[in-house]
C-alpha cells in the first residue's frame, strides 16, 4: 500500500493515510529522564494512568506554564496554571508510568457507580522545551472523558519464523544475555594443552550429512575420489546393464573426520555405503552374523591395562569391507560423483566384493581378518570371539576388534608395533597412535589409571535436542515418580522420543548413574506420552550438570571379581514385575552393570531376589571365562545380596510351596555355590551399591552411590 500508518489516539486504532502533516520540529519525550521532564506534545489527550493535561495557550509565555506536584501524607497536591482533570479510562494504558501514588479514598463519578477515577500520577510536567503550534494546524481532538474507550485493536503479527543466518549456524549467538545457564559454566576451565587441542578439534569440526553439502568443499571431493579410486583398484564392482528381473539397491555417502592422538585432523574420510535395508533375504544375502566387541569386554581390557600398565594402540582399517568377497549376486545403483566409460542405458554396479551397508559385509570381512590374525599366532578367545590373545604374562598381547577398529594392548610397545606392521602388510591400515578416541569413547591414561567418558557425545546430544541452555538438575529422575503406560496424552510424533531414548542407551555405556532412568523410559517407546518426554528432558538437564562424568579405572586395583545384586519387588505398576539389577567390579573398577525388568511375576521379594542372583551369576560366569583368556584366575567370586531369605534359598536345598514353581535354571546358583565358584555375603541395604539401579533415589543417597561406584567428573566445571 501507498501511505503512512497513523495511530489515532481517540479510537486507539491504526489507519493508513496519504494525507499526513509532519511536525519536523517536535520530538516527543526527547528530554524525558526518570519522569523529571515529561513533555506533552499531544494536548487534550489522556496520558497513562488516566491523567490529562489541557493544551496551553500558545500566546502565553512558556515559562509560566509549569505543573509541579508534591506528595504530603498520601495526598497529591497539584499546583499548575493548566488544570489537571481526572479521566475515566477502563482500557490498558499505552505506556506504563512510575511511580504511582494511590489514594486511599477513591472518588466515584456520579452517574457511573461502577466507574472509579484513576489516581493522579506523581510527576513534574515541564513545558519549557515545547514549541508553539500554529492554530491552523489540525490537532487531534480531545478524548471523551465520560465514556470509556472500547477495546484496542491489536496489530497483526508476522507469522514468519526468525532463523539464524547460515553463516552463524556453527556459533552460539547471544548466549551470555539470553541463557541463564550457559553450557560454558559446566565445561572444564583448565586442561593440558595437548588434550585441550584434542577436545577443541572434536567439538569444532563439522561433518556434512549429504552429498550436495560435501561436494562444495575441495577436501571432501578429494576424499570421495580417493574412495572411488580404491574401489576400482580392488575391483569392487563392474559396471553392467541391469539384467531383467533384478532390482538394484541404492547407496549413499557418509562423511567422517579422523583425528590423530594429539587432536589434529588426520584425514577426511568419505565412505560409500549401500542401503542394505532394501536387500531381500535369500536373494541378496543369506547369513549376516558377525561377532563384534562387547562394551563390557572393552572395559575389562581397560581395567587390566590400568592395573598392569599396558600400552594401548589404535588402528583403523581403510576400506575394511572391500577385503571380503561376496557369494551372492548383488547389483547397486551408480554412486553420486562416479563417472564411467561404459556406454549403455540403465547401468548399475555388479558387486564383486562387499562394501559398507550390505547385510553380509561385516561377516565376510571378519572371516578374512580372522584368518590373517591366526597366522600371526593369536588365539581366539572362546568367551569373546572378537578378542584375540597371544602369549602370557608380561609378553601377553591382546587384540580387540570392533568391525574395522582395532585396539592393541600389551606390556611391551615393540611387540605391539610388530603386530601393527604384520597387519599393515595384509591390509591398508591407518595408525592412530595411542588409544584416545574409540567408538565415541574418550580415553585418557596416566600413572594413576585410565578415565573413560563420552563428553563429546553428551554435548552433541544436548546440542541436537536444544538442551544446552537448560537449568541443570541434581537427579536423573524425580524420586517417587508415577510414570506408567496410560497417564498423559500421546505424543503426536513418537519418533522424536524413540530417537532420544536410543541415543541415551548408548550413553549408559559410561554412565551407570542414568541406567535406571533410561531403562524406565525405554519401556514406553511403543506408545510414548507427554510425561515420558518431560522425564526425558529432565534427564537431559541432569546430563548437562556434568557432561564429562565417566568411569575411572584405578591402577592400584586388585583383580578380585565381585558383584552386588538387588531387586525391586513388583516395581512395574503396569505388569507388577520386579526389576533385576547388578553391578560387577574387578577390584575397585566398575566393569559391568544392568537394570532390567524380569520376564515373569515373582510371588515374593525372596523369589525376585533369587531370580536377580541367577541373572548376576550368568554374568559372573562369563566374566570369569573372559578373565581366564588373560590368564587370570577369577574364582572364588564374591556375590553380595541384601536379602537373607534369598541367600538361604541359594545355600540350602529348600523345596516347598513357595519355591517349587521357580524354574530349574534359577537353581544353578546352588550349583555354582556348591562348586566353590560363588561365595554369598549379606550386605546391609545402605551398602548395597546396586540399589541405584532399582529405583529413583533422593539426592543424598544418590550422590553417595555415585561416588562409591567410582564415577568421577573427568572434566570438572569451572564453578
N, C-alpha and C positions, 0 to 999 in steps of 0.2 A: 504494500500500500504506500501511497504517497501522502505524507502528512506527519504530524507530530503527536506523540502520546501525551495527553494532558490529564492530570489528576484534578478532578473537580472537588473542591473542599466541601461544598454544600451537600452533594449527593454521595461523596466519597466513592466515586467511580472513575474509571479510566476511559477517556474518549479519544478519538483520533480526529484532528482538525488541521486544515491547511492555512487557516486564517489565525495567525498567532502573533502577538506583540511581545518582543523580548525587552526586558529592562536590564540593559547591559551594566548599569552602574550599581545594581543592588546584588549583594551576595548574602543570602540569609544565614544567620547564625555564624558569621565568619569570626566574630570576636567572642564566641561562647567558650568559656573556660570555667568548668566547675559551677556553672549556672550563676556566675558572678555578673555577667552582662548578657542577657538574653534579648535579642532584637526581634521585634515582631514585624516582619515585612508584610504580613497579610493582616490588615486591620479588620475588626469586627468578625473575626473567625475564632472559633473555640480552640483554646490551647489544650494540651494534655491535662488530664485530671479535672476537666471542666472549668478552667479559668479563661476568661475572655477579656480582652483589652480593646476598648473603643479606639478608633483612629484618631490621632491627634490633629489638631487644627494646623494645616500647612502654613498659615500666615503667622502663627505664633513663633516665639523663639524656642529653639530646641533644648536650650539648657534648662528651661523650667519644666519641661515635660519629663519628669523623673518619677519613678514609683519605687518607694522603699518599703520594706516590711520588716517587722521585728516580732519576735515571739516573747510574750510575757505570761507566765503561769498558764501555759497551754491555750492561750488566746492569741489570735492573729490580729494585729493592728496594722492597717494599711493606710499609708499617707501618700496621696498622689493627686495631681491635678486632673488626671484621667481616671474616671470612675472605673472600678472593677466590680463586675456583677457576677453572681454565681450562675452557673449554667447547668441545666439538667441534661445529662448525656448518658444513656444506658449502653452505648457502644464502647468497645475497647479502644483506649486511646491509641493514637497513631505512634506517638513517641512516649516512652516512659520517662518521667521526670522525678528526680530525687533531690532532696528529701521531701517527704510529705508529712505535714503535721495534721493529725486527725483531731477534730474537736470532739469532746465528749458529748456535747449536745448537738445533735444533727437536726437542722431545721427541715421542716417538711413544707413543700409548696402547697398552697391552698388549692383545692380542687383536684389535686393529684395525690391521693392518700398513699399510693404505693411508690411514689417518686421521692427519692432522697437527694438533697442537694449535696454535691461533691464538696469535700473540704478544700480550703484555699491552699495554694502552694506557697511554701515559704521561699521567696526568691526576691532578687533585686533586679528590676526591669529597667534597663537603661536605653534611652533613645538618642544618645549623643551622636552615634555614627550613622543615623538614618538620613537618607537624602530626601528632599521634598519630592512628592509625587504630584504630577500635574493633575488638575481637576478634570481635564477632559479624557484622561485615561480610563479605560474600562476596569473598574475594581470589582473583585468578586463580592457579591452581596453578602450581608451578614447572615449568620446561621440562625434559624428559628430557635429561640431559647426555651420554648414551652414544650414542644413535641419532640420526643427523641427521634434521632435519625435511624433509619432502617438498617438492616444488616448490610455489611460491607461485601461487595462482590470481590471474591478472591481472583487475583490474576492467574492466567493459565500458566502451568508449569511445563517445561520442556521434558519430554519423555526419553530423550536420547541419553544413553549411559555414558558417563565420562570415563574414558580409558587413558591409561598411561601411554605416552608415545613409545614407538617401537625401539627407539634408541635408548630408552630408560628401562627396558624390561629386565636388565641384569643388575639394576640398582634398587635400593630401598629408599624411597623418597619420603621426606617429612617424617622420618621415624622418631626423631627426638621430640617433635612437637605434638604429633598425633597419637603416639603409642605410650601408654602408661607403663608398660612392662616390656621394654625393648629387649630383644634377644641378646644384645651385647652384654647385658648385665649378668648373663648366665653362661658366658663363654670364658675361657681362660685368659688371664692377663699376662702371664709370664710363661714362656716355653723356650726350650733351647732353639737357637737359630735354625738348625737343620730340620728339626721337627716342625717348627712353625712354618717354614717354607713348604714342607711336605703337606701340611694341612691346608695351607693357603691355596696350593695348586689344586687340591682335591675339591675345594669349595668354589673356586673361581672359574675353572674350566667348564665350558658349555659344550654339550654333545648334541648334534642335530638329531631330530626324530624322523625326518622324512628326506627323501631324495632331493626334492626341489629346494630344500634348505642347504643341504651339503654341497650340491653342485655349484653353488655360488662361491665357494671358498676353494682356493687352489690346493690347500693341504688335504682336503677331503677328496678332491678329484684325483690327486695323485694316489691316495690310499685305495680308491676304487679301481684305478687302473692296475695297481700292484696286485690286488686280489684277483682280478680277471686274468692277469698275466700268469699268476701262479696256477690258476685252474687250467689254463691252456698248456702250461709246461707239464703238468701232472696228468694231462689227458683226462680231465674230469668228465668231459662230455663231448659229444659230436653233434653238430647241427644237422638236422634232417627234417624233411617234411613230416607232419604229423600223420601217422598211419590211421586208416579208417577204424572207427570204433574205440579209439584211445582218447582218454581225457587227460590233458596236461595239468599239472599242479602249478600254482603261482609261486612267486618268490618276492623278496623284499631285501632292502639294505638295512643293516644295523651298524651303528657307529659307536665306537668306544675309544677313549683316550687312555693309553697305557703310560703309567708313571714309573720312574726309577725309584730306588730306595731312598734317595735324597729329596724326592718330591718333584724333580724336574720331569718335564714331559719327554717320554721316550719315543713315542710314535703315535700317529693317528691311525687307528685300525678300522677299516671298513670290512664288514663281513656280509657275504651274500647268504641269505637264509631262505630255505624253502618253506613254504606254508604247508607243513606236514599234516595239519589238521584236515586237509582235504583229501588225504590218501584213503584208499579203500582197502580194508583188510582182506587178505587172500589174493589181491591183485597187485597192489603196490608194495606190500610188506607182509611178512608172516610173523616173525618173532621180534620183540623190541626190548627185552630185558637187558639191562647193563648195570653192574654194580657201581655205586658212587660212594664217596667217603661220607660217613655219618658224622654229624657235628659233634657227637659225644666222643667218637674216636679221635677227632681233631683236638678236642680239649684234653683228652688223655695224653696225646702226643706233646701238647704244650706243657702240661704239668710235669711230665717226665723230663722234658728239655730244660725246664726251670730247675728241677732238683739236681740233675746230672750236669748242668752247664753245657748242654749241647749247642752246636752251631746249627742254624736253620737257613736254608737257601730256598728260593722260589724260582720255578721255571715255568715258562709258558710255551706250549707247542703251537707253532704257527700252522694254520690250516690243518688241524689235527684230523678232522673227519675225512679229509681228502686222502688219507692213508688207508682207508678201508674200502674194499671192493664190494660192489653190490651184486647180489644174486638174483634180484628181481629186475624186471623191465619197467623203468620209471622215466616219464617224459615231463619236462619242465619248460615253462614259458621263457622266452629270452629276457634276461635281466635288463633293467634300465642302464643306459650308457654303454651297452655292448654292441659292437659293430662286427659283422661277419661278412666274409666274401662269398658265402654260399648264396646262390640265386634260387629263387622259388617263392612260393606263397605258403602261408601257414607254417612257417619254420618254427621248430622247437628244439630244445636241448635234450638229447638222449643221454641220461646219466650213466657213466661207466663206474664212477666212484661216488661214495656217499658225501653229502655236504650237510652243513648245519641245518637243522629244521626237519630233516627226514626222521621218521619214527624209528627206523632201524639204524640210523647213522651212529649213534652212541655205542650200540652193540658191536658194530663192525670195527669201530676204532679201538675199542677196548680189547678185542681179540688180537688185533695187531700189536698193541702196546704190551699186552700180557706176554706174548711170545718173545718180544725183544728183551723185556726185563728178566725173564727167566734165563736167558742166555748169559747174562752177566753174573749169575749165581744167586739171585734173590729167591726167596721162598715166599709163596703167597700165604697170608695168614688164614687159617681155617675159620676163624671167627669173624673176620672182615676181609672180603676178597679184594677190596681196593687198597689194602695195606700190604706192603712187601718188606720183608726183613732179610738182612744179610749180616752174618757174623754174630758175635755175642760179646758181652762185657763192654770194655772200652772201645772195641772195634765194631760195635753194632752200628748199623746204618738202617734207618727207617725211611721208606718211601711211601708217601700217601698221595694218591691221585684222585682228583675230582674232575672228571671229564678231560679237559685239556690243561688243567692247572696241576702242577706237581710241586710237592714240598719234600725236601730232603733234610734229614736231621741226623746228626751224629757228633761224636766227641772230637774227631779229627777233621779239620777243614780240608786237608789234602785228599782224604778218602772221598769226601763229598764232591770235590772237583773232578776226581777220576770218573765217578758215576755221571757227572754232568757232561764230561767230554764223550763218554760212551754213548749217551743218549743223543748227543749232538751229531754223532756220526750216522745215526739212523733216522733222525727227524730234524726238521728245521725248528730249532729252539731259540727262544729269547731268554737270555739270562737277566733276571730281575734283581739279583743281588740278595742281601739278607731279607728275611721274611718281614714285611712291613704291612702289606695290604693284600688280604686273601679273601675272596668271595664277599667283599663288603665289610670284613672284619679288620680293625686296626690293631696291629700288634706292636708292642714296644718291649724291648728286653734290656735288662741291666743286671748288675750283680745281685740285686735283691730279689729278682724274679721277673715274671712276664705279665704284662697287662693286656687284656683283651676287651675291646669295646666296639660299638657301632655308632660312634659320634656323628660321622658324616651321614650315615644312613638315617639317623634320628633327625638331624637337622633338615635333610631333604624331605622327610616325611612331614615335618612341621611346616615347611615352606609350601609343599604341594597342597596341604589341607588348610592353608591360611591361618595357622596357629602360632606364628612367630610372635604376635603381639598379645597372646593370651596371658591372663594372670596365672602364675604358676600355682599348682596345688600340692599339698603335702602328702596326699594319699592317692594311689591309683584308682581306687573305687571307694565310694562312701560306705562307711560301716553301717550295718543293719539295713542294707538296701532291700528293696522289694521288687526286684526285676523278675518278670515272668513272661510267658509267651502271649498273654492276652491283653494286658493293660496298655493303653495308649493307641494312637492312630497309626495305621500302616504308612510306611514311607512311600511317597509316590515313585521314587527311583531307588529300588533296593540295591542296585549295582554300586552306588557310592559307598554304602555301608559294607558291602562284601569286599570291595577293593581295599577299604581301610583295614578291615579285620585281617585280610590276607597279608598286608604289609606289617601289621602288628605281630602276627605269628612269627615272621622271620626275625623280628626284633627280640623275641623271647629267647633266642639262642645265647644271648649275653646278658639278658635282663630277667633273672628269676623273680625279681620283685613285682613284675607285671604279669607273671604267668597266670595267676588265678584270675585276674581281671580279664585277660584275653581269652582264657578258657571259658569263662562265663559268657562273655559277649559273643563268642563264636557259636554258641548254641542257638542263637537267634538269626543266623544268616538266611534261613529259609523264608522267614516272614519278619523282617526287622521292623520295629516300631519306633516312634519318636523317643520314648525314654531310653531305648537302647542306644540310639545315636547320641543323645545327650551324655550318656555314660561314657561312650567312646571319646567324645570331645573332652570330657573331664580327665580321661586317661591321657590324652594329648597334653593337657595342661600339666599333669604330673611329669610327663617326659620332658617338658620344657624346663622344669626346675633343675634338672641335672642331665642334659643330653649326653654327657661324657661318662655316665655311670657304667661301670663294667666290672669284669672279674679280674682278680689278682691271683696269680699262681706263685706262691712263695718258693724261693729256692731252699728254704730251711725246713720244708715239709717232709714228713715221713711218707712211706708207701703203704700204710695201713688202710685197707679198704673198709669203709663203714657207711652205714645208711640209716637215716631217720625216716620212719614211715608213720603215717597218720591217716585218719579217715574222718570225714564229717558225715555223721549218720543222717540219712533221709534229708539231705541238703536241698535237693531239687524240688521246688514247690509244684512243678507240673507232673513229674514222674515219680517223685518220692524216692529216687535212687540216691545212693550215697556217693561221695567223692573220694577217690583214691589219690593220694599224693605221697611223694617221697623225694628225698634229695640225697645224693650219694657223694661222698668225699673220698679223695685219695690223699690221706693225711689230713692237712688243713685246707686243701684245694677242692673247691666245688666243681665237679665234672659232669654231673647228670642230675636232672630233676624232672618231675612230671606232675601234672594235675589233670585228672581225667575222671569222668563220671563212669560208675560201674555199669556193667551190662544188665544186671538183674537187681531186683529189690531185695535188700537184706532185712531179715526179720528182727535183728537186734544190732546194737552197736558192736558187740563182740564179733558177730559174723562179718560186719562191714570192715572191722579192723583186720580180721583174719584174711579176707579177700585182698585187702591192701597189702598185707605181708606177702601173699603169694605173688602179686604183681611185682613187688620190690625184689623178691627172691629171683625172679626171672631176669631182671636187670643185673643183679649181682652175679649170677652165674655167667652171663655173657661178658661182663666186665672182667671177671676172673680169667676167663678164657682169653680175652684180649690182652690182659697183662702177661699171661703166660707166653704170648708171642714175643714179648720184650724180655723174656727170661726172668720174670718176676713172679714169685710165689705169692698168691693172694690169700689163701685160707690160713687161719680162720677169719671169716668176715663178721664184723660186729653189726648187729641189727638192733636198733633202738625203737621201742614202742611204748606208748603211754597207757596201754590197756592191759591190765593184769589178766583179765579173762581170756583175751586172745593169746597171751603168752602161755597160759596154762593149756589152752586148747592145742597149741602147736607142740607143747612139750609132752603132753600125755595123750594116750590113745582113748580119748573120750568119745563115746558113741551113745547118744541118747536122742530124745525127740527134737532138741534144738540144734543138733549137729548132723543128723543123718541125711538131711536134704542137701547138704553142702556138696558141691561137685568134687569128684575124686582129684581133679587137677589141683585143687587148693591144698590138698593134704600132702603134696610133695614138699611142703615146708617142713613137715615132720621128718621126711626122708633126709633132707639136707641138714637138718638139725642133728639127727642121729648119726649121720656120717661124719660130723665134725666140721662141715663146711660153714655152718652158721653158729653164731653164739648170740642168744637173745638176752637183751638187757631191758629193764624197765627204766623209763625216764619220766620225770615229772612234766606236767603239761607246760610249765614255764620254760623248761629246757628243750621242748620238742620243736626243733628247727623247722620241721615240715609243716608246722601249724600255719605258716604264712601262705601255703598253697591251698588251704582248705576253706578259708573264709576271709571276709573283709575285716581287717583289724583296725583298732584305733591307733592313733599316731604314736604314742609311747611304745606300745608293744611292736608295732610295725617297724619303727626305726631301730629298735633293739635287734630284731631278727635280721634286718638288712646288714647290720654290722657283723653279726655272727656268721652270716653266710659268706663273708669275705668280699662283699661288694664295696668298691671304693669309687670315688669320683676321680677318674683319671685326669680330667681337665677341670679342676675346681673353678667356680665363678669368681670374678674379682671381688664381689661383695663379701 
